[in-house]
Structures are given as structure tokens and as C-alpha cells.
Amino acid sequence: MVDIDGFKIEVWRGGLIKKILKLHFLSILMITLFGCSLLEIEMVAFNSLSESERDLIPTSPKDSVVEKINVTEENKKYLFDVYDGDKVYSVTFNHTDSDKKGDLIVFVHLNKEIVVGKGFK
């Protein structure tokens, strides 16, 4: 502890650097794990598409938006009848819309392994 003009400042010799490095490492780890999880959901959705649906995606399946959403009356019409959960992941593939229909959307179970519905917005 160092006293400078009445302010007590704790001096860390190497401890501060170690703490910063640990926080930095943990931040990178969390971002990596979360990012991989979203990519996993995107690929489950993409692999469920028919060849004609895949042809609608102009660039990459990564060009999509993944959201965890509540099941509502509006989106329930796109879900398979056997699904009775109250939340689901939605994967919206960008730039798949046309004059007649909106973007392609695929709904994935919370276990991130099963597609429970799909349709166009």
C-alpha cells in the first residue's frame, strides 16, 4: 500500500497483469463457445433444407440470424404439430426473400439438434 497525498493506492506487483490476462482469456473463451453454439444451430437448420431451399441462399448459411424466441400464435403455424415447447430457436436466412414470400426461416428445438418447423416470413 502506498500513501500519495492522503490516497491509499494498493500496488500489485504482477497481480494486476495476471488478473487482466485471466479476464481477457475468459472473455475470448465465452465468445468462442457462444459463437460455436450459434454456428451449430445454423448448420442444423441448413442441413434440414431441401436442395431447392439451399439454392435460395446466395452466399453462406452463416449469413443468417439466430434468435431464441417464444412460440406464439403467429409463428406456431410454421412448427410441426408434434412440437409443444414454449420456446424455440429461429434461424432466418438473409437474402432468401422474393416478390411472393419473405426470408426462409427454420425453427430448431432448444436441444439444438432437431428441426421443429420451417417456412417463409
N, C-alpha and C positions, 0 to 999 in steps of 0.2 A: 504494500500500500504506500503510495506517495502522496504527500500533502502539498498541493500547489495553491497558494492564495486561499486557503481555507477549504478547498475542494479536495476530497479524498478520491484518488484515482487508483483503481486496482491495476497493477501491472501484471500482465500474463506473459510469461516468457515461453513462447511457442504454443501455449494453450489456445490462444485466440485463433491462430492459424489452423490448428487441428480441428477446432470447432467449425470454422468456416469450410474447411475441406470436407468434413463429415456432412454438413448441411448440403453442400454442393453435390456430393455423391448421392445422398438420399433423394434430392430433387431430381437428378438425372434418372435414378432408378425408378421413381414413381412415374415420371413422364414416359419412360420406356415401357413399363408394364401397362400403363393405361393406353398408350398408343398401340401396343401389340394387341390388346384386347379389342380395340375398335377395328383393327385390321382383320382380326379373326372373324368378327361379326360380318364385316363387308364381304369376306371371301365365302362364308357360309351362304350369304344371300346371293352372291354372284354365281356360285356353283349350282344353285337351285334353278337358275334361269334356263329357258329353252334356247336353242340356237338363234331363233328369230329375236328373242328378247335380248340376247347378248349382242346381237348386231346393232341394236339401238344405242349402245354405249359407245360414244365416239372416241373416247381416249382410253380410260382405265377404270377398273372398278373402284380404285382409290378416290376417284372424283365423285364422291358421294357424301351424304350427310347421315351420320348415325345418331339417333336420339333414343333415349328411354322415355316412353310415353305411357299415359294412361289409356286403357281401352275405353273408347266412347262409342256412342251410337253411330257417329259419323264414320269412324274407322273400323267398326265391328263388321261392316258389310264386306270388307276385304279379307277378313280372317276365316279360316276353315272352321266349320261348325263344331269340331271336337275341342277347340281351344276355349277354355273357360277362365283363363287368368285375367287379372285386372290391370296388368302392366305388360309391355312388350317393347322390344327394340324395333324401331323403324329405320330402314336403310333406304334413303331416297337417292337414286342415281341421277346426277345432274345432267342436263342437256339431252334428256331422252324424251322430251315432250314433242308434240306435233300440233298441227292445227286442230285435230279432233280430240286429243287427250293430253293430259298433263304428264309430269315426270313419272317414271316407273318407281314404284315403292314396294319393298319386300319387308315383311314382318317376321322377326326372329324371336323365338322363345327366350326367356331370361336365362336359360341354361346355355345359350349361345351356340347350340348345336342343331336346333330343329327350326325349319321354316314353318310358320303357322299361318301364312297368308301372303297374298300379293295382289297388285292391281295398279291402276293409274290414278293419280290425283285428279 
